Amino acid sequence: MKIVAFVLTMLVTVLAAGCATVNRPIPIALLDPEVDGLTVTVNGATITDPDGPFLWNWGDGTTNTSWFPGKHTYHEPGFYHVVVEVRRHGKPGTEDLYLKLAH
C-alpha cells in the first residue's frame, strides 16, 4: 500500500510539473536616451501598460523608481552600466544601457 501511494504521489507531482507555465521575461527596449554633459535622460521604452513605475539602477550606486522620462546626473565622467527593471502583468522585464560620459 505504501508503494502504491508513493508512486501515485510521484505521478501527480510529475504531471503537475509538466503543466506549469513558463514565466518568460517581457521584451523591453529603451528609447531616445539623451546625454547632455553628465546628465542622462531616457525618454521612453517599448512597453505598454506596466504594473508600476520603472526601477532605475544608474550604475554609480544610485537607484530610484520613476516613470518616464528617467533622468540622472552623474558626479564624474566614466563608463556606466544602467539597468532598468519593470513588470507587466506580473512578468519581469529588464534592459541594459551602457554609457561613456565625458566632460
C-alpha positions as semicolon CSV with decimal commas, in nm:
position;residue;x (nm);y (nm);z (nm)
1;M;0,000;0,000;0,000
2;K;0,287;0,242;0,079
3;I;0,449;0,175;-0,261
4;V;0,124;0,249;-0,447
5;A;0,076;0,575;-0,252
6;F;0,437;0,676;-0,326
7;V;0,402;0,602;-0,698
8;L;0,071;0,789;-0,715
9;T;0,223;1,090;-0,535
10;M;0,520;1,093;-0,773
11;L;0,291;1,066;-1,078
12;V;0,077;1,360;-0,961
13;T;0,394;1,564;-0,891
14;V;0,536;1,493;-1,239
15;L;0,206;1,570;-1,413
16;A;0,165;1,894;-1,220
17;A;0,521;1,999;-1,308
18;G;0,453;1,928;-1,674
19;C;0,153;2,164;-1,670
20;A;0,343;2,456;-1,521
21;T;0,362;2,773;-1,727
22;V;0,695;2,934;-1,802
23;N;0,734;3,290;-1,672
24;R;0,935;3,434;-1,960
25;P;1,073;3,787;-1,929
26;I;0,895;4,055;-2,128
27;P;1,092;4,229;-2,403
28;I;1,177;4,592;-2,336
29;A;1,395;4,843;-2,519
30;L;1,482;5,195;-2,407
31;L;1,405;5,477;-2,649
32;D;1,579;5,805;-2,715
33;P;1,849;5,823;-2,447
34;E;1,995;6,174;-2,446
35;V;2,327;6,277;-2,295
36;D;2,398;6,639;-2,203
37;G;2,735;6,659;-2,026
38;L;2,695;6,435;-1,721
39;T;2,314;6,426;-1,733
40;V;2,135;6,133;-1,897
41;T;1,766;6,136;-1,987
42;V;1,580;5,828;-2,113
43;N;1,256;5,937;-2,277
44;G;1,064;5,612;-2,316
45;A;1,057;5,235;-2,364
46;T;0,885;4,980;-2,583
47;I;0,638;4,863;-2,320
48;T;0,275;4,949;-2,267
49;D;0,066;4,917;-1,954
50;P;0,339;4,840;-1,697
51;D;0,234;4,725;-1,349
52;G;0,408;5,020;-1,186
53;P;0,699;5,262;-1,220
54;F;1,038;5,161;-1,351
55;L;1,327;5,074;-1,119
56;W;1,641;5,252;-1,233
57;N;1,990;5,139;-1,132
58;W;2,214;5,411;-1,270
59;G;2,541;5,216;-1,231
60;D;2,700;5,458;-0,986
61;G;2,532;5,323;-0,671
62;T;2,219;5,533;-0,723
63;T;1,875;5,376;-0,768
64;N;1,526;5,521;-0,790
65;T;1,179;5,442;-0,918
66;S;1,004;5,670;-1,163
67;W;0,804;5,690;-1,481
68;F;0,948;5,844;-1,796
69;P;1,150;6,037;-1,854
70;G;1,417;5,875;-1,640
71;K;1,680;6,134;-1,561
72;H;2,007;6,121;-1,368
73;T;2,313;6,341;-1,329
74;Y;2,648;6,174;-1,262
75;H;2,919;6,330;-1,046
76;E;3,209;6,239;-1,272
77;P;3,278;6,115;-1,624
78;G;3,330;5,745;-1,685
79;F;3,170;5,422;-1,802
80;Y;2,833;5,332;-1,651
81;H;2,606;5,029;-1,684
82;V;2,242;5,134;-1,636
83;V;1,980;4,866;-1,567
84;V;1,608;4,937;-1,592
85;E;1,355;4,691;-1,448
86;V;0,977;4,683;-1,489
87;R;0,691;4,435;-1,455
88;R;0,394;4,389;-1,687
89;H;0,111;4,153;-1,593
90;G;0,341;4,014;-1,323
91;K;0,621;3,927;-1,565
92;P;0,964;4,090;-1,526
93;G;1,148;4,284;-1,792
94;T;1,495;4,439;-1,785
95;E;1,706;4,640;-2,024
96;D;2,069;4,746;-2,009
97;L;2,218;5,072;-2,126
98;Y;2,593;5,127;-2,145
99;L;2,717;5,484;-2,117
100;K;3,050;5,654;-2,169
101;L;3,033;6,004;-2,024
102;A;3,294;6,274;-2,073
103;H;3,304;6,643;-1,981
